């Protein structure tokens, strides 16, 4: 390559590796602030892109999601695979954690099969040395046929050397593709044979997938590869697929295991060999007494839970107090500035004042004062907990209880965060593994009463009705959450919801990295949510100005007045809650005061409960909505919004009507007894609803499920028995046979 | 033929849940679905792998195991499907 051409040559790089190996740290060290973080189109998976200029080259770097293998278990794996194969980055940097060499190399070998230019970053090399080991780089380079580089990402050591190695390769013109791996004799023969078959029949028409990878994956019966090949060959693949299936069946019969187990064991054999050859034991490994103690105690059956409680309560209280302090002083600042603004902007009745001050500045303060002081520290604490490696342990401890509610153990993290603020809770749902889990934990965690809702409950129900009614209210909420969890489990795959999580070693947090991550997350939130909050603030002022509020009240009255039994005037205050939940109560209090009555007189006890209940459930605040939309897509957010509105109205309505019923039968009872009976009847009602939904869905799915799991497998092995077109039947390739369908 | 041999062997296979803590055992068979098996092998659990149970969370909670130098937590239901022998 000539010098003049390399002036600002662009090189595309993909960072790939297991979760928690420091990929993102390397990414941050390389790209600094110039990164764009978004989602993969239509997916709930984060996509981080960035670029950096280094020695006359522009490196465009993409940080692929952390995965354990290139199969199709999770959406991340599919995304990463498709990116590597279709977008063809110029180089792949495979980041691995030296301390877990064996498991990390499993992924490396899979990347190797793709036959792309690759470089291996051996991260956390310092920890390995401290543990008394060393690594024989030359041996790894020789065995894998790729360049390696020792890296200590958190201290920015060896990170830019990665780029130097790439430039070296680029300039020397010897771009080294990773060499294909050599399996054991038996598997190697099969793969060779499949490879030559693929080649001679020109089945693999483009060079997107490498020969070895395709052969390996087609032998493994990988759905994606199969689909890809069938599409490329216009469905003329029956013969080849049958051939592959025969090979696969032979192997399975011989080993008595499923094909993926056989192949993965084979890879692990190779990996194990590399591992044993390349790791050097320098001295008897020093035991990490303190670390072992922490490892032990944080998962202990008693102390573990104590530590969990202290960590969470501590975090919560700290953030709650800090947030309230900042938020309170912001509110004060706003109030203090109001007279001045009134003066400069031409009085209370001037529309400029109303739009600019009440609308724009008010919205700005609502966002900056009401949301940010809670969101930013929360992000900060999640980053710390994640960095030191505590979160998987919390999931381990709470898995059982979470399963009772019907969600995955890891959901405990967003749920607990949700008590503080729903915004970080929803973003924390990204830790879930599959798309479905992620969505169901978003649903659950967005229903957890955040600190704003706690303010409403305390300021209304607790203040006027005392602790027992408050408890009852929370019980209703809890039962609704459990019911939704149960309904979600009906739809989900049982095995998918089982916990498989890595409890990696505790690490000393690196504050520079944490600050950077917090900054990125907060920045995203500010860019997305703040403009919307301000716009909504202005819109609401316009509503007030044009006297549209009464119309809104009338419009909502069929629901609020007749179905929920609330006063007519309350409708519009429910809309204010969209901006910031506590506005519901704050503005209502102002209104009630202006009428010269007490809140107690304005709302009857049951109205108070219904109002709070609907505030709890009806809609996530605007900031939350924005985050949900970003994390899970517009469609999901819209659906969630719709069902939340509908569900909240129904639930509050049911509670109201049950109470009406109870108080009509037993008018002489005190309110406490009446509400207690109401809640009991409500539980029963909810139980029946969940039970019926479960029955209905199971009944509906029964035939479908049998066909999709057990029956299909059976049909595939024996080929199609339902039509006479043995092994030419469409069922084998397209999983649909016309005759087969008609028999059903 | 192969099938019957496997059946006989299965008598010595115990679900990993029933193994006392800190004993080295090797995985014989994983009787989970396709996806879960794939996932487990991605995390390093394949037949023949040496594993060790470290702890279990109370009330039939997940187990913590040591595999290939890493610690994993595996849900109770899935752990029931991993069969090992000493």
HADDOCK unambig.tbl for C-alpha pairs under 7 A between the chains (distance, minus, plus):
assign (segid A and resid 68 and name CA) (segid B and resid 42 and name CA) 5.44 0.50 0.50
assign (segid A and resid 68 and name CA) (segid B and resid 43 and name CA) 6.51 0.50 0.50
assign (segid A and resid 69 and name CA) (segid B and resid 42 and name CA) 5.47 0.50 0.50
assign (segid A and resid 73 and name CA) (segid B and resid 35 and name CA) 5.91 0.50 0.50
assign (segid A and resid 73 and name CA) (segid B and resid 39 and name CA) 6.55 0.50 0.50
assign (segid A and resid 100 and name CA) (segid B and resid 69 and name CA) 6.26 0.50 0.50
assign (segid A and resid 100 and name CA) (segid B and resid 70 and name CA) 6.59 0.50 0.50
assign (segid A and resid 102 and name CA) (segid B and resid 68 and name CA) 6.65 0.50 0.50
assign (segid A and resid 103 and name CA) (segid B and resid 43 and name CA) 6.83 0.50 0.50
assign (segid A and resid 103 and name CA) (segid B and resid 44 and name CA) 6.07 0.50 0.50
assign (segid A and resid 103 and name CA) (segid B and resid 68 and name CA) 6.96 0.50 0.50
assign (segid A and resid 260 and name CA) (segid B and resid 38 and name CA) 6.73 0.50 0.50
assign (segid A and resid 261 and name CA) (segid B and resid 46 and name CA) 6.43 0.50 0.50
assign (segid A and resid 264 and name CA) (segid B and resid 41 and name CA) 6.44 0.50 0.50
assign (segid A and resid 265 and name CA) (segid B and resid 46 and name CA) 5.86 0.50 0.50
assign (segid A and resid 301 and name CA) (segid B and resid 57 and name CA) 6.04 0.50 0.50
assign (segid A and resid 301 and name CA) (segid B and resid 58 and name CA) 6.09 0.50 0.50
assign (segid A and resid 396 and name CA) (segid B and resid 62 and name CA) 6.31 0.50 0.50
assign (segid A and resid 396 and name CA) (segid B and resid 73 and name CA) 6.36 0.50 0.50
assign (segid A and resid 397 and name CA) (segid B and resid 57 and name CA) 5.92 0.50 0.50
assign (segid A and resid 399 and name CA) (segid B and resid 61 and name CA) 6.39 0.50 0.50
assign (segid A and resid 399 and name CA) (segid B and resid 62 and name CA) 6.83 0.50 0.50
assign (segid A and resid 400 and name CA) (segid B and resid 60 and name CA) 6.89 0.50 0.50
assign (segid A and resid 400 and name CA) (segid B and resid 61 and name CA) 4.94 0.50 0.50
assign (segid A and resid 495 and name CA) (segid B and resid 36 and name CA) 6.57 0.50 0.50
assign (segid A and resid 498 and name CA) (segid B and resid 75 and name CA) 5.20 0.50 0.50
assign (segid A and resid 498 and name CA) (segid B and resid 77 and name CA) 6.84 0.50 0.50
assign (segid A and resid 498 and name CA) (segid B and resid 78 and name CA) 6.31 0.50 0.50
assign (segid A and resid 499 and name CA) (segid B and resid 73 and name CA) 6.97 0.50 0.50
assign (segid A and resid 499 and name CA) (segid B and resid 74 and name CA) 5.28 0.50 0.50
assign (segid A and resid 499 and name CA) (segid B and resid 75 and name CA) 4.51 0.50 0.50
assign (segid A and resid 500 and name CA) (segid B and resid 72 and name CA) 6.93 0.50 0.50
assign (segid A and resid 500 and name CA) (segid B and resid 73 and name CA) 5.68 0.50 0.50
assign (segid A and resid 500 and name CA) (segid B and resid 74 and name CA) 4.66 0.50 0.50
assign (segid A and resid 500 and name CA) (segid B and resid 75 and name CA) 6.47 0.50 0.50
assign (segid A and resid 501 and name CA) (segid B and resid 72 and name CA) 5.61 0.50 0.50
assign (segid A and resid 501 and name CA) (segid B and resid 73 and name CA) 5.22 0.50 0.50
assign (segid A and resid 501 and name CA) (segid B and resid 74 and name CA) 6.68 0.50 0.50
assign (segid A and resid 502 and name CA) (segid B and resid 71 and name CA) 5.95 0.50 0.50
assign (segid A and resid 502 and name CA) (segid B and resid 72 and name CA) 4.39 0.50 0.50
assign (segid A and resid 502 and name CA) (segid B and resid 73 and name CA) 6.17 0.50 0.50
assign (segid A and resid 503 and name CA) (segid B and resid 71 and name CA) 5.27 0.50 0.50
assign (segid A and resid 503 and name CA) (segid B and resid 72 and name CA) 5.44 0.50 0.50
assign (segid A and resid 503 and name CA) (segid B and resid 73 and name CA) 6.67 0.50 0.50
assign (segid A and resid 504 and name CA) (segid B and resid 70 and name CA) 7.00 0.50 0.50
assign (segid A and resid 504 and name CA) (segid B and resid 71 and name CA) 6.45 0.50 0.50
